[in-house]
């Protein structure tokens, strides 16, 4: 009998779609949750390619395996559907990208179902849906409100024919991917997201991942943290100083010239003048405008440059040194300007030899120079990164509108949440305007609006977001794809364990011995809040485990713990009258004080908390007060913690005899893994 796969699939595919076993169930606590995430594809072309099938098959096999282990598996799928291919096709054919995207996603979905992938289609998302990009826009407004998004003059890749800014991946061999025209560098006003504020956290987080060391090293090197100094040089005849970043402030006495990037602001000011050097500078800039950053920073290339006509003063030697413009210096490193020390830097040495510049072989690097630089007020210690802030503007049509308006009175103002989403309007033509703005700039009725702050006249931002904006947070939306009130309900992102065990191993115990420990059992309610804690004492010598303390009757307000009762356990297993514990927070929500009142013992205890730069509690001071009426101070104790990256303390120190003494260390049996779920620590 022949295997008629068409008829067999026609029968079974609809049944797969109705099969509830492929669906992840929210708030199902009887089974362990497992989130199987695979990258959601960009729908382009005529359908899936073999790379899609390869990656999705492996993920599907693992999702099925986890279900067979009895786990509650969430294995969702969606579409990263904003992007250039659809826009380029729209420009060629005049068809709306929405129509094209729907056709392709329908094809992709049909093929995935034919391949039998066990996706939970109830959680399907599409980054081009207003219901989805409403929250992409909302996230941007929050970044703006926190000072993490701002408008800056930034150099970009520019296609003079299409009059459009290009991402690096849209530049092929120095030419525009769309039309083949030589790409130029141009400085325009762009929205920037300040990811460099998180560079250190990215590095520190990588150390704790399970990636192989080679991958970690590559990522850390790409972030490229460098410690050094920013030093300011006077420029003759110029009111402002030229600032450089260097990792070798000790070599400043050997700096015999300076080099600035062709995109440096000083070059722009120079071109507005009428000196003899202006024509030579313009000619040089024309010659290098098509170079990529990779070409410019290739150490094997012959060095090129032009004298700017400007002179700087070395602040240590007081010698006049020339300022050159050269393509081997880029704005992506430091300040886009360097002090050149040809006797200690190979690139500077090659440049000096080619152009006959001074090389000082007689000076000696001075390890104390940084102190002298700071003493004279010429500079200060600084850190820089190869990682740059994310240029977030695109002069394209097919992307999320940036939810900002400009008002002459109030400047840039974010669109209020109640007015989101700012829906992408239809346009007649998908090409940029003659001024290089996105096609949205031609829609007068859409651009002209009112300021949300003062009610005056305002204009909408016409740039759109990059196609990575919606894919930066999709894994969270999968957990709550139909929520219209939040981008994802937090409770759906927490795996609630019936029990979370933390163990504190006592290292110094006057009444016991090493090996004694205290064990915590934390019990959670349906909202993921701790409602009860049992404290068990294990005595190694007696090999006994006894319940000695219980915290219960927790009261919460908007998710914040306000109070609970703390009871000691008596020998017969009953509780004493207990202590009422009240918690107090500062305006930012950080816990600053806890008060325990024991009426039976006429005792009040006040605990004052301190936090580190990450907001984690790193120490507290305890005041034991005898006599609740007069508040007489009887005893005080100071405790300090070392915390892990999730804020859990792992070592505890007591202060006595004016010294820190290691009193305990803690083993966390469950910990917060950064993906909003509790995971069991590997033994």
C-alpha positions in Angstrom: 0.0 0.0 0.0 1.5 3.4 -1.0 2.1 6.0 1.7 -0.2 8.8 0.7 1.3 11.6 2.9 -1.0 14.3 1.5 -4.1 12.5 2.6 -2.6 11.5 6.0 -1.5 15.1 6.7 -4.9 16.4 5.6 -6.4 14.2 8.3 -4.0 14.8 11.2 -2.9 18.5 10.9 -6.3 19.8 12.1 -6.2 17.4 15.0 -2.8 18.7 16.0 -4.2 22.2 16.1 -6.9 21.2 18.5 -4.6 19.2 20.7 -4.4 20.8 24.1 -1.3 19.0 25.1 0.8 21.5 23.1 -0.5 24.4 25.1 1.3 25.9 28.1 -1.1 26.4 31.0 -0.8 29.6 33.2 -0.9 29.2 37.0 -0.5 25.4 36.8 1.6 24.6 39.8 1.2 20.9 40.0 3.7 20.5 37.1 7.1 22.1 36.8 7.1 24.8 34.2 9.5 24.7 31.2 9.8 27.6 28.7 11.2 26.4 25.4 12.1 29.5 23.4 13.2 29.5 19.8 14.0 32.6 17.8 10.9 34.0 16.0 11.6 34.4 12.3 11.5 37.3 10.0 8.9 36.4 7.4 10.4 37.1 3.9 10.8 35.3 0.6 8.4 32.6 -0.6 8.5 30.6 2.6 10.6 28.7 5.1 14.2 27.8 4.2 16.1 24.8 5.4 17.8 26.9 8.2 14.4 27.6 9.7 13.4 23.9 9.6 16.8 22.8 11.1 16.6 25.1 14.2 12.8 24.6 14.8 13.1 20.8 14.5 15.7 20.7 17.3 13.7 23.0 19.5 10.5 20.9 18.8 12.3 17.7 19.8 13.4 19.2 23.1 10.0 20.6 23.8 8.4 17.2 23.2 11.0 15.6 25.4 10.2 18.0 28.3 6.5 17.2 28.0 7.3 13.5 28.2 9.1 14.3 31.5 5.7 15.6 32.8 6.4 19.3 32.6 4.1 22.1 31.7 5.8 23.3 28.5 5.4 26.7 26.9 6.7 26.5 23.3 5.4 29.6 21.4 5.9 31.1 18.0 5.5 34.5 16.4 6.8 36.9 13.7 9.5 39.5 13.7 7.9 41.2 10.8 9.1 44.8 10.6 12.2 45.1 8.3 13.8 46.3 5.1 13.0 43.4 2.7 9.2 44.1 2.9 9.8 47.8 2.5 12.2 47.3 -0.5 9.6 45.1 -2.2 6.9 47.8 -1.5 9.1 50.5 -3.1 9.5 48.3 -6.2 5.9 47.2 -6.6 3.9 49.9 -4.8 2.2 47.3 -2.6 1.5 47.9 1.1 4.1 46.1 3.3 1.2 45.0 5.5 -0.3 43.0 2.7 3.0 41.4 1.8 3.8 40.5 5.4 0.4 38.9 5.9 0.8 36.7 2.8 4.3 35.6 3.9 3.4 34.9 7.5 0.3 32.8 6.4 2.7 30.8 4.2 5.2 30.3 7.0 2.5 29.3 9.5 1.1 26.8 7.0 4.5 25.2 6.4 5.2 25.0 10.1 2.0 23.2 10.7 2.8 20.8 7.8 6.1 20.0 9.5 4.2 19.1 12.6 5.9 21.5 15.0 4.2 21.5 18.4 4.0 25.2 18.8 1.3 26.8 21.1 -0.4 28.9 18.5 -2.7 30.5 21.1 0.4 32.6 22.0 1.2 33.7 18.5 2.5 37.3 18.3 3.4 39.7 15.4 5.7 42.6 15.9 3.8 44.7 13.3 0.4 44.4 15.1 -0.6 47.7 16.8 -1.6 45.6 19.9 2.0 44.4 20.1 4.0 47.5 19.1 1.9 49.6 21.5 4.1 48.1 24.2 7.3 48.5 22.2 6.4 52.2 22.1 5.5 52.2 25.8 8.9 50.7 26.6 10.6 53.5 24.6 8.6 56.2 26.5 9.9 54.7 29.8 13.5 54.7 28.5 13.0 58.4 27.6 11.5 59.2 31.0 14.5 57.6 32.8 17.0 59.5 30.7 18.0 56.4 28.7 16.8 57.7 25.3 17.9 61.0 23.9 18.2 62.9 20.6 21.9 63.4 19.5 23.9 64.4 16.5 25.4 61.1 15.3 27.4 59.9 12.3 25.5 57.4 10.1 25.9 55.6 6.8 24.1 57.7 4.2 23.0 56.8 0.6 23.0 60.0 -1.4 20.7 58.5 -4.1 18.0 57.0 -1.9 18.5 59.9 0.6 18.3 57.4 3.5 20.4 56.4 6.6 21.6 52.8 6.4 22.5 50.3 9.2 25.9 48.7 8.9 24.4 45.5 7.6 22.8 47.5 4.8 26.2 48.5 3.5 27.8 45.9 1.2 31.4 46.6 0.2 30.9 50.3 0.9 27.8 50.5 -1.3 24.1 50.8 -0.6 22.4 47.4 -0.5 19.3 48.9 -2.3 20.8 50.7 -5.2 24.6 50.1 -5.3 25.5 53.8 -4.7 28.7 54.6 -2.8 27.8 55.2 0.8 28.9 58.4 2.6 29.2 59.3 6.3 26.8 62.0 7.4 26.0 63.5 10.8 22.3 63.8 11.5 20.0 64.1 14.5 19.2 60.6 15.8 17.4 59.0 18.7 20.0 57.1 20.8 19.3 54.4 23.5 22.1 54.5 26.1 23.0 50.9 26.4 26.5 51.8 27.5 25.0 52.6 30.9 24.7 48.9 31.3 28.1 47.8 29.9 29.5 46.7 33.2 26.4 44.7 34.0 26.7 43.0 30.7 30.3 42.0 31.4 29.6 40.9 34.9 26.6 38.9 33.8 28.5 37.1 31.1 30.9 35.6 33.7 28.0 33.8 35.4 26.5 32.3 32.2 27.1 28.8 31.0 28.5 29.8 27.6 31.8 28.3 26.7 34.8 30.5 27.7 35.6 31.3 24.0 32.1 32.8 23.5 32.3 34.7 26.8 35.7 36.2 25.9 34.4 37.2 22.4 31.5 39.1 23.9 33.5 40.7 26.6 36.1 41.8 24.1 33.4 43.2 21.8 32.0 45.3 24.7 35.6 46.4 25.0 35.9 48.1 28.4 39.1 50.2 28.7 40.2 52.1 31.7 42.3 55.2 31.3 42.0 59.0 31.4 40.3 61.9 29.6 42.8 64.7 29.1 42.0 68.2 27.7 44.4 70.0 25.3 44.2 73.7 24.5 43.8 74.6 20.8 45.4 77.8 19.7 42.9 80.4 18.6 40.0 78.2 19.7 37.8 78.8 22.8 37.2 75.1 23.6 39.7 72.5 24.5 40.2 69.2 22.6 39.5 66.2 24.8 41.1 62.8 24.2 40.8 59.4 25.9 44.0 57.4 26.5 44.8 54.2 28.3 48.4 55.5 28.7 48.3 58.9 30.5 51.8 58.1 31.6 53.1 58.7 28.1 51.6 62.2 27.6 55.1 63.8 27.6 55.8 61.8 24.4 52.7 63.1 22.6 54.1 65.0 19.5 50.9 65.4 17.5 47.1 64.8 17.7 44.7 63.1 15.4 40.9 63.6 15.1 38.4 61.5 13.3 37.0 62.9 10.0 33.5 63.0 11.7 34.8 65.0 14.8 32.8 68.2 15.5 36.1 70.2 15.2 36.3 69.2 11.5 32.8 70.6 10.9 33.8 73.9 12.4 37.0 73.9 10.4 35.1 73.5 7.1 33.1 76.7 7.9 36.3 78.7 7.8 38.3 80.1 4.9 41.9 79.0 5.7 44.2 77.6 3.0 43.8 74.1 4.6 40.0 73.9 4.0 40.3 72.9 0.4 42.8 70.1 1.2 40.6 68.9 4.1 37.5 68.8 1.8 39.5 66.8 -0.8 40.6 64.3 1.8 37.1 63.9 3.2 35.8 63.3 -0.3 38.4 60.6 -0.9 37.6 58.6 2.2 33.8 59.0 2.4 33.1 55.5 1.1 35.3 53.7 3.6 33.8 51.3 6.1 34.9 51.4 9.7 36.4 47.9 9.3 38.5 49.2 6.4 39.6 52.3 8.3 40.7 50.4 11.4 42.6 47.7 9.4 46.1 47.9 10.9 47.7 46.6 7.7 46.4 49.5 5.6 48.7 52.4 4.6 48.0 55.4 6.8 46.3 58.5 5.2 45.6 61.9 6.6 45.7 65.6 6.2 46.9 68.5 8.4 43.9 70.4 9.8 45.8 73.7 10.1 45.1 73.7 13.9 47.7 73.6 16.7 47.3 72.2 20.2 49.4 72.7 23.3 50.8 69.6 25.1 49.8 70.5 28.7 52.8 68.8 30.2 55.6 69.9 27.9 53.9 73.1 26.8 55.1 72.4 23.3 52.9 73.2 20.2 51.8 70.1 18.5 49.9 69.8 15.1 46.3 68.4 14.9 45.8 66.0 12.0 42.7 64.4 10.5 43.0 60.7 9.7 40.7 57.9 8.9 42.3 55.4 11.3 40.7 57.4 14.2 37.0 56.8 14.5 34.2 58.3 16.6 33.4 54.8 17.9 36.5 54.8 20.2 36.8 57.3 23.1 36.1 60.8 22.1 37.1 60.5 18.4 40.4 62.3 19.1 43.8 60.9 20.3 47.1 62.2 21.5 49.6 60.5 19.3 52.7 59.0 20.9 54.7 57.6 18.0 57.5 56.2 20.2 55.0 53.9 22.0 52.2 53.2 19.5 52.8 51.4 16.2 50.0 53.1 14.3 51.1 56.5 15.5 54.7 55.6 14.6 53.7 54.6 11.0 51.7 57.8 10.6 54.6 60.0 12.0 57.1 58.3 9.7 54.9 58.8 6.6 54.2 62.4 7.2 57.6 63.4 8.8 56.2 64.2 12.2 58.3 64.4 15.4 59.0 61.2 17.3 60.3 61.8 20.9 62.6 58.9 21.8 64.1 60.5 24.8 61.2 60.8 27.3 60.4 58.1 29.9 56.8 57.1 30.8 55.9 58.4 34.3 53.7 56.2 36.5 52.9 59.2 38.6 51.6 61.3 35.7 47.9 60.7 36.4 48.3 62.4 39.8 49.9 65.4 38.1 47.2 65.6 35.5 44.4 65.6 38.1 46.3 68.0 40.3 46.5 70.5 37.4 42.9 70.0 36.5 43.8 68.9 33.0 41.9 65.6 33.1 40.6 62.8 35.2 40.4 59.0 35.3 37.8 57.6 32.9 36.4 54.4 31.4 35.3 53.9 27.8 33.9 51.0 25.8 34.0 49.7 22.3 30.2 49.2 22.8 28.4 52.3 21.6 24.9 53.6 22.4 22.2 52.2 20.1 21.2 54.5 17.2 17.5 53.9 17.4 16.2 56.1 14.5 15.6 54.9 10.9 14.4 57.1 8.1 12.2 54.2 6.9 8.5 53.6 6.6 8.1 50.0 7.7 8.8 50.2 11.4 7.2 51.3 14.7 6.6 55.1 14.9 8.7 56.6 17.6 6.1 57.9 20.2 7.6 61.4 20.6 6.4 64.9 19.7 8.4 68.1 19.5 7.0 71.3 21.0 8.8 74.7 20.7 8.0 75.4 24.4 8.6 72.0 26.0 11.0 70.3 23.6 10.7 66.5 23.2 7.7 65.1 25.0 6.7 61.4 25.1 3.2 60.4 24.0 1.1 59.4 27.1 0.4 55.7 27.6 -3.4 56.3 27.1 -2.7 57.6 23.6 -0.7 54.5 22.6 -0.3 53.0 20.1 0.8 55.7 17.7 -0.5 53.7 14.7 1.7 53.6 11.5 -0.4 55.4 8.9 -0.8 54.3 5.2 1.3 56.3 2.7 1.2 56.7 -1.1 4.9 56.3 -1.6 7.4 54.4 0.5 10.6 56.3 -0.6 12.1 58.8 1.8 11.4 62.5 1.2 13.9 64.8 -0.7 15.2 65.9 2.6 16.1 62.4 3.7 13.2 62.2 6.2 11.0 59.1 6.3 7.8 59.0 4.1 5.8 59.8 7.2 7.1 63.4 7.0 4.8 63.9 4.0 1.6 63.2 5.9 0.8 66.7 7.2 -2.4 65.6 9.1 -0.5 62.9 10.9 2.7 65.0 11.7 0.9 68.0 13.1 -0.5 67.4 16.6 -0.7 68.9 20.0 1.8 68.8 22.9 0.6 66.4 25.6 2.3 68.7 28.2 1.1 72.2 27.3 -1.6 71.6 24.7 0.2 73.8 22.1 1.2 73.0 18.6 3.6 70.2 18.1 5.0 67.8 15.5 5.3 64.0 15.6 8.7 62.3 15.3 8.7 60.9 11.7 11.6 58.5 12.1 10.7 54.9 12.9 12.4 52.3 15.2 14.9 49.8 13.9 13.6 46.3 13.1 15.3 44.9 16.3 13.0 47.0 18.6 10.1 44.6 18.6 12.4 41.6 18.9 14.1 42.9 22.0 11.3 41.8 24.3 9.1 39.3 22.5 10.0 36.4 24.9 8.1 38.3 27.6 5.0 39.0 25.5 4.7 35.3 24.8 3.8 34.8 28.5 0.8 37.1 28.2 0.1 37.8 24.5 -3.5 39.1 24.8 -3.0 41.4 27.7 -4.3 44.9 26.9 -3.4 46.5 30.2 0.3 45.6 30.4 3.0 44.2 28.2 3.1 41.1 30.4 1.4 40.3 33.7 4.2 39.8 36.2 2.4 36.9 38.0 2.4 34.9 34.7 6.2 35.3 34.6 6.8 33.9 38.1 7.0 30.2 38.7 5.4 29.8 42.1 7.1 27.1 44.1 5.1 25.7 47.0 8.3 25.7 48.9 11.6 27.6 48.5 14.4 26.3 50.7 17.4 28.5 51.7 20.1 27.1 54.0 22.3 29.1 56.3 25.4 27.2 57.4 26.7 28.5 60.8 30.5 28.8 60.9 30.9 30.1 64.4 28.4 29.1 67.0 29.3 29.4 70.7 26.7 26.8 71.7 27.3 24.4 68.9 29.9 23.4 66.4 30.8 23.8 62.7 28.3 21.9 60.7 25.2 23.3 62.5 22.9 25.1 60.1 19.6 27.0 60.0 17.1 26.0 57.2 14.4 28.3 55.9 11.2 27.1 54.3 9.3 29.8 52.4 5.7 29.1 51.5 4.0 31.2 48.7 0.4 32.2 48.0 -1.2 32.1 44.5 0.2 35.6 43.7 3.8 34.4 44.3 4.1 36.3 47.6 5.7 34.7 50.7 2.9 34.0 53.2 4.7 31.9 55.7 8.3 31.0 56.7 9.5 28.1 58.9 12.9 28.2 60.5 14.5 24.9 61.3 17.7 24.4 63.4 20.0 21.5 62.6 22.5 20.5 65.4 25.3 18.4 64.0 26.3 17.0 67.4 22.8 15.8 68.3 21.9 15.1 64.6 18.5 16.8 65.3 16.3 19.1 63.2 13.9 21.2 65.2 11.4 23.9 64.2 12.2 27.0 66.4 10.6 30.0 64.7 7.7 30.8 62.4 6.8 34.0 60.5 3.2 34.2 59.3 0.1 36.4 58.8 1.9 38.5 56.2 0.0 41.6 55.0 0.7 43.1 51.6 -0.3 46.4 49.8 0.2 46.6 46.0 2.7 43.8 46.3 4.7 45.4 49.1 5.1 43.5 52.4 3.8 45.8 55.2 3.7 43.5 58.3 3.8 40.0 59.6 3.8 38.1 62.9 7.0 36.4 64.3 6.4 33.5 66.7 8.9 31.4 68.7 8.0 27.7 68.9 7.7 26.3 72.4 8.9 22.8 73.5 5.3 21.5 73.2 5.1 22.8 69.6 2.8 25.7 70.4 3.7 29.3 69.6 4.4 32.2 72.0 2.5 35.4 71.8 5.0 36.6 69.2 6.2 39.9 67.8 4.5 42.2 65.4 6.9 43.2 62.6 6.3 46.3 60.6 8.3 47.4 57.5 9.0 50.9 56.4 10.1 52.0 52.9 11.6 55.2 51.4 10.1 57.1 48.5 11.8 54.8 45.9 10.4 51.7 47.5 13.6 50.5 49.2 13.2 48.9 52.6 14.9 51.2 55.2 13.5 50.0 58.6 11.9 47.1 60.3 10.4 47.3 63.8 9.6 44.3 66.0 7.5 44.7 69.1 7.2 42.0 71.8 4.7 43.1 74.4 5.2 40.0 76.6 9.0 40.6 76.9 8.7 44.4 77.0 11.2 44.5 74.1 11.4 46.6 70.9 13.9 45.9 68.1 14.6 48.3 65.3 16.6 47.2 62.3 18.0 49.9 60.0 18.9 48.7 56.4 21.5 50.1 54.0 21.8 49.3 50.3 24.5 49.0 47.7 24.6 50.8 44.4 22.5 48.1 42.8 19.7 48.5 45.4 20.6 45.3 47.3 20.6 45.2 51.1 24.3 45.0 52.1 24.2 45.8 55.8 21.9 46.5 58.7 22.1 47.8 62.2 20.0 46.3 65.1 19.0 48.3 68.1 17.5 46.3 71.0 15.4 48.6 73.2 14.3 47.4 76.7 11.1 49.1 77.8 8.7 50.0 75.1 7.6 53.2 76.9 10.9 54.9 77.6 12.8 53.4 74.6 15.9 52.7 76.6 18.8 51.4 74.4 20.2 48.1 75.7 22.2 46.7 72.9 23.3 47.4 69.4 24.7 45.1 66.7 26.0 45.7 63.1 25.8 43.1 60.4 27.2 43.2 56.8 26.5 41.0 53.8 28.2 39.9 50.6 25.5 39.4 48.0 25.3 37.5 44.8 24.2 39.1 41.5 20.5 38.6 42.4 20.7 40.3 45.7 20.7 37.2 47.8 23.2 37.4 50.6 25.8 34.6 50.6 28.1 35.6 53.5 27.2 37.4 56.7 29.6 39.2 59.0 29.1 40.4 62.5 31.0 43.5 63.8 32.6 43.2 67.2 36.0 44.4 68.6 35.8 46.9 65.7 36.4 44.0 63.2 34.4 42.1 60.7 34.0 38.4 61.6 32.5 35.9 59.2 29.5 34.5 61.1 27.6 32.6 58.5 27.4 31.6 54.8 24.3 30.7 52.9 23.4 28.1 50.3 20.5 29.1 48.1 18.7 26.0 46.9 16.5 28.0 44.6 17.5 31.3 43.0 16.2 33.9 40.6 17.8 33.2 37.2 17.1 36.5 35.5 14.3 35.1 33.3 11.5 35.6 35.8 11.3 32.0 37.0 12.5 30.1 40.0 15.0 27.4 39.0 16.6 24.7 41.1 20.3 25.2 41.6 22.5 22.4 40.3 23.9 20.3 43.1 
